[in-house]
Amino acid sequence: MFLKKLHKLTLKAFIPPFVVTLFVSVFLFFLVEVVITYLDDFLGKGLRTSDLVQLFTYAWIAIVPRCIPLAVLLGSIMAFGNMAENYELAAMKSSGLSLFSIMKPALVFILLLAGLVFMFNNYVLPIVTLKSSTLLWDIRQTKPTFAIKEGIFYNKIENYALRVGSKSENKDTLKEIYIYDHSLHLGNTIQMYAHTGKLSTTADTSALIFTLRDGNRYEEIIDNRDSKKRSMSQLNFKQLQVNIPLEDFKLKRTEEERFNNSGEMLNIWQIDSVSDSIERKLSRRIKELESQSLTYFFGRTAAAIQTSKNKKELTRVHIFYDSLKPDDYTRCVQNAMTIVRNNSGIIEVSGSNIKGSNEEIISFKTEWHKKIVVCFACILLFFVGAPLGAIIKKGGLGLPVVVAVFFYLAYFIITEAFTSLSYDGIIPPWQALWAPLAIFMPVSVFLTYKAANDSSIFDVSIYYMWLINLFKKKKIA
């Protein structure tokens, strides 16, 4: 019964700061990575609220797994710091419980959370990332909403050029309207002019409606059989309605299959399959290049050597060229240079293809390890945060937040540095992604050991007294 109450106490102390930290960190990452970064792509495009809500929801969900390690670290520091500050840890230890027993409920929660994070990264995150990337691409490709200014030609509508001389005070009536229609792709063959008119759009905003009054429509008709024969058509109207399509200003959804070739949008088994396929193609390409080099690059030399063995010895190159006439010498050199340039081009293209394939393999393998490393990062950072909280014996949003941010920034910077080395091909992906955990492992073991033995490694007075004693010994000596 006591242990059940202890479990509830530990979980109640840990879960609230964990949830709050997760929400705040996701919100901050969302602001920086989505809202601020792509704000210019959202403004002035007449996007529907439902499209923005859908994009923001996808982006929010995709950010959650990256913020969980930070939430675990800060939540554990705050939880165990509060318990130590209120002497709850001291009371538990005095009753015979070790630090590991006190940490056990939170550790079980972290292990379950790590499993859920892996399932999320492997099954949910690829789908969310695919939908988010597709929708963001479509939004960025959408043209801004039209804004016609007085006295200036507006040509951002495909196949049309518009000009409005002036607008009424309430902006509902346009004056001196010029419309040039290039939709036939035969040049400036259709022109319209009106003294006044009104502007509106269809219900689904798929077309712009100009209601023109008191004007003229001119059309130059070109004979399809003889382009030189042309006739002019003129229409004087009291009222004319002109519909201009606005397809480029509407959000067009792209097929998701165009974006599902990235490691972020695949699970680990799909990444394995794609990586193996690329490696097999790369191996075949290297073998083909080796065979091609023997056949074309050194073929003539090999054939000459084989012929010389049967008939006569090879002639030295400078003796051979000295024996040629000037015209033959020029042709011979040009032929050799052509062969070298062709072979050099083949080698350069093949090298570029091989380099691209290797970069693809590295990218896929890096994403494979990312999906797993974050799960172990949650466990490792818990063993950094919980002992730290027990040692510093401070809760709330003061010192725990500073310490948590420091350790998380160190982990983040080290991770990004090693990931860059992986993408550059300097070290293998598995070494790059697991190296930060290997670096933090001794730190977690050290902190856990110190916390279990009630060591005050952050007590400044201890180091102050140590320095005083050290100087006293030097004076005596």
DOVOSE-337356 format. One record per residue (C-alpha): x, y, z. Coordinates in pm, whole numbers, padded with zeros to 5 digits, always signed. Layout:
% DOVOSE-337356
XYZ
...
END
This chain:
% DOVOSE-337356
+00000+00000+00000
+00287+00235+00090
+00459+00165-00241
+00142+00240-00434
+00112+00576-00259
+00479+00638-00330
+00425+00558-00696
+00136+00803-00712
+00338+01073-00535
+00634+01035-00772
+00416+01033-01083
+00212+01332-00961
+00534+01521-00908
+00674+01428-01252
+00385+01426-01501
+00253+01787-01459
+00590+01961-01524
+00656+01713-01805
+00328+01797-01980
+00368+02172-01931
+00726+02167-02057
+00626+01957-02358
+00347+02197-02452
+00564+02509-02412
+00860+02363-02603
+00638+02241-02888
+00475+02584-02905
+00814+02761-02922
+00950+02523-03186
+00626+02567-03379
+00661+02946-03375
+01023+02938-03491
+01013+02654-03745
+00669+02711-03899
+00506+03046-03826
+00811+03273-03843
+00992+03076-04115
+00697+03050-04355
+00499+03360-04259
+00566+03530-04592
+00433+03223-04774
+00101+03240-04586
+00021+03610-04615
-00174+03758-04903
-00280+03430-05065
-00641+03410-04955
-00593+03070-04792
-00890+02904-04631
-00890+02870-04254
-00931+02495-04287
-00610+02468-04492
-00410+02666-04236
-00555+02467-03945
-00470+02143-04124
-00111+02255-04192
-00057+02382-03838
-00198+02060-03691
+00037+01846-03900
+00333+02068-03812
+00246+02064-03441
+00222+01684-03434
+00551+01645-03625
+00736+01864-03372
+00620+01668-03064
+00876+01378-03079
+01170+01619-03096
+01053+01804-02785
+00991+01497-02569
+01360+01459-02461
+01363+01823-02346
+01035+01773-02160
+01173+01459-01990
+01491+01639-01885
+01321+01951-01750
+01027+01761-01600
+01255+01523-01410
+01474+01807-01278
+01172+02005-01160
+00995+01701-01010
+01287+01564-00812
+01407+01915-00730
+01069+01996-00574
+01069+01668-00382
+01421+01735-00252
+01343+02098-00166
+01036+01992+00036
+01238+01716+00210
+01018+01447+00058
+01322+01266-00082
+01490+01282+00260
+01178+01134+00425
+01163+00851+00170
+01534+00772+00210
+01504+00777+00589
+01233+00510+00562
+01482+00281+00391
+01410+00351+00022
+01696+00403-00218
+01700+00665-00491
+01644+00394-00752
+01328+00279-00573
+01198+00635-00565
+01279+00683-00936
+01122+00350-01038
+00763+00472-01110
+00889+00761-01322
+01136+00529-01495
+00857+00286-01589
+00663+00581-01729
+00968+00690-01930
+01019+00338-02069
+00656+00326-02182
+00693+00674-02327
+01007+00571-02518
+00817+00277-02669
+00530+00505-02771
+00776+00753-02923
+00927+00475-03135
+00583+00360-03252
+00491+00721-03330
+00815+00788-03519
+00785+00468-03717
+00416+00463-03807
+00252+00803-03751
+00528+01057-03813
+00603+00949-04174
+00237+00999-04271
+00212+01333-04090
+00538+01458-04242
+00425+01354-04590
+00092+01536-04561
+00254+01841-04401
+00526+01868-04666
+00276+01824-04950
+00038+02088-04814
+00321+02332-04742
+00454+02288-05095
+00110+02358-05243
+00069+02670-05030
+00413+02801-05128
+00332+02747-05497
+00003+02936-05474
+00015+03287-05616
-00077+03584-05395
-00427+03725-05428
-00464+03985-05699
-00450+04355-05610
-00515+04592-05899
-00373+04940-05846
-00492+05254-06022
-00311+05351-06339
-00077+05049-06338
-00095+04743-06563
-00153+04421-06371
-00016+04114-06554
+00006+03847-06282
-00303+03670-06417
-00191+03425-06682
-00283+03528-07039
-00434+03861-06929
-00317+04218-06871
-00545+04461-06687
-00541+04832-06621
-00782+05045-06419
-00763+05422-06450
-00932+05502-06119
-01170+05368-05856
-01467+05521-05683
-01443+05623-05318
-01611+05305-05195
-01401+05094-05439
-01709+04926-05593
-01693+05104-05932
-01394+05103-06167
-01328+05362-06439
-01126+05361-06760
-01083+04983-06776
-00845+04818-07025
-00833+04438-07068
-00588+04261-07302
-00672+03895-07365
-00380+03670-07473
-00555+03339-07406
-00541+03237-07775
-00159+03259-07761
-00156+03453-08088
-00036+03781-07945
-00236+04086-07849
-00541+03992-08061
-00828+04075-07822
-00860+04414-07653
-01142+04556-07445
-01206+04906-07320
-01487+05033-07097
-01571+05366-06933
-01694+05204-06613
-01738+04859-06465
-01763+04647-06155
-01544+04367-06028
-01655+04049-05847
-01566+03683-05820
-01758+03358-05855
-01884+03179-05546
-01593+02935-05549
-01341+03215-05633
-01239+03024-05946
-01296+03319-06181
-01286+03696-06182
-01602+03865-06319
-01575+04203-06490
-01909+04369-06567
-01814+04633-06825
-02036+04924-06935
-02014+05160-07233
-01714+05027-07413
-01565+04851-07713
-01423+04508-07784
-01169+04466-08063
-01057+04128-08195
-00808+04054-08470
-00910+03731-08645
-00628+03534-08808
-00705+03288-09089
-00580+02942-08990
-00504+02854-09353
-00313+03173-09425
-00167+03364-09131
-00114+03671-09346
-00487+03711-09395
-00638+03896-09100
-00968+04066-09030
-01084+04301-08758
-01397+04255-08547
-01534+04543-08339
-01815+04524-08082
-01970+04830-07922
-02153+04737-07605
-02361+04891-07334
-02284+04606-07096
-02049+04310-07130
-01952+04042-06879
-01598+03905-06898
-01492+03599-06695
-01119+03563-06625
-01012+03229-06473
-00813+03240-06148
-00683+02884-06137
-00330+02995-06046
-00461+03179-05738
-00636+02874-05593
-00468+02614-05375
-00404+02306-05588
-00334+01984-05408
-00037+01781-05533
-00032+01402-05530
+00145+01280-05217
+00332+01012-05416
+00563+01285-05547
+00703+01346-05197
+00722+00998-05044
+01082+00933-05150
+01241+01092-04842
+01358+00904-04534
+01144+01125-04310
+00833+00987-04480
+00921+00618-04452
+00930+00372-04163
+01246+00180-04078
+01153-00125-04287
+01078+00088-04591
+01408+00272-04537
+01591-00062-04526
+01426-00170-04850
+01503+00158-05030
+01863+00164-04903
+01926-00193-05014
+01784-00113-05357
+02011+00190-05395
+02315-00010-05279
+02244-00284-05533
+02209-00028-05812
+02530+00141-05699
+02717-00190-05698
+02594-00268-06049
+02694+00079-06167
+03047+00039-06030
+03086-00298-06202
+02956-00152-06529
+03206+00132-06499
+03492-00111-06443
+03386-00315-06747
+03342+00002-06950
+03688+00123-06855
+03846-00201-06979
+03642-00194-07301
+03657+00173-07400
+03908+00362-07187
+04203+00123-07233
+04066-00086-07518
+04286+00050-07791
+04599+00028-07578
+04522-00331-07479
+04451-00424-07840
+04779-00265-07953
+04973-00452-07688
+04812-00780-07788
+04890-00711-08156
+05251-00624-08080
+05307-00952-07906
+05203-01141-08220
+05376-00927-08483
+05629-00675-08362
+05719-00467-08061
+05549-00138-07992
+05699+00182-08126
+05791+00446-07872
+05538+00729-07866
+05776+01015-07943
+05937+00818-08229
+05593+00743-08372
+05482+01108-08359
+05812+01230-08505
+05761+01005-08805
+05421+01155-08893
+05354+01428-09143
+05222+01758-09000
+04862+01692-09112
+04867+01335-08980
+05023+01453-08654
+04745+01713-08605
+04470+01459-08676
+04631+01207-08442
+04655+01457-08154
+04297+01577-08207
+04171+01219-08214
+04355+01143-07888
+04216+01458-07725
+03862+01368-07834
+03896+01021-07681
+04030+01168-07357
+03749+01428-07335
+03480+01166-07398
+03625+00929-07139
+03671+01215-06893
+03305+01315-06936
+03189+00958-06878
+03401+00932-06563
+03277+01268-06435
+02910+01179-06486
+02957+00835-06332
+03140+00986-06035
+02860+01238-05984
+02598+00960-05995
+02795+00746-05750
+02835+01043-05516
+02462+01116-05533
+02376+00753-05456
+02612+00750-05158
+02453+01070-05025
+02108+00912-05061
+02219+00605-04869
+02369+00821-04593
+02049+01027-04571
+01827+00720-04544
+02048+00552-04284
+02065+00874-04082
+01685+00893-04073
+01672+00524-03974
+01886+00588-03666
+01704+00913-03582
+01380+00725-03532
+01541+00503-03266
+01795+00733-03101
+01530+00974-02972
+01373+00689-02770
+01700+00613-02590
+01764+00986-02550
+01447+01008-02337
+01578+00736-02104
+01931+00877-02085
+01819+01235-02019
+01591+01109-01743
+01897+00969-01568
+02057+01311-01611
+01757+01515-01495
+01635+01313-01198
+01974+01298-01020
+02034+01665-01099
+01704+01757-00936
+01791+01552-00627
+02134+01717-00608
+02046+02085-00663
+01736+02053-00440
+01553+02333-00616
+01215+02323-00787
+01011+02574-00983
+01120+02773-01287
+01450+02914-01165
+01769+02714-01145
+01613+02388-01279
+01520+02557-01607
+01869+02704-01648
+02038+02370-01582
+01796+02180-01808
+01841+02425-02095
+02219+02406-02058
+02227+02026-02076
+01972+02010-02357
+02160+02269-02563
+02480+02070-02512
+02305+01754-02627
+02140+01934-02922
+02463+02100-03040
+02661+01776-03016
+02388+01589-03203
+02374+01846-03483
+02753+01853-03514
+02781+01477-03547
+02482+01464-03784
+02655+01716-04011
+02965+01496-04009
+02745+01204-04110
+02586+01393-04400
+02933+01498-04516
+03037+01133-04522
+03314+01181-04265
+03178+00926-04019
+02912+00652-04059
+02553+00747-03965
+02533+00501-03677
+02841+00652-03514
+02716+01007-03565
+02370+00948-03417
+02479+00734-03123
+02789+00936-03030
+02595+01203-02830
+02435+00928-02620
+02777+00772-02563
+02909+01112-02450
+02620+01170-02210
+02623+00815-02071
+02918+00877-01830
+02754+01204-01722
+02430+01026-01633
+02615+00748-01447
+02821+01002-01253
+02520+01214-01156
+02313+00910-01058
+02597+00779-00842
+02642+01117-00670
+02268+01159-00612
+02238+00806-00468
+02515+00891-00219
+02368+01234-00133
+02667+01417-00273
+02644+01797-00286
+02846+01861-00599
+02662+02191-00662
+02718+02325-00310
+02952+02622-00358
+03049+02631+00011
+03217+02290-00017
+03450+02411-00292
+03509+02735-00102
+03616+02548+00213
+03832+02316+00002
+04018+02615-00146
+04064+02773+00201
+04210+02450+00340
+04434+02417+00035
+04582+02767+00087
+04626+02705+00461
+04833+02394+00388
+05050+02592+00145
+05113+02865+00407
+05210+02607+00671
+05444+02438+00425
END
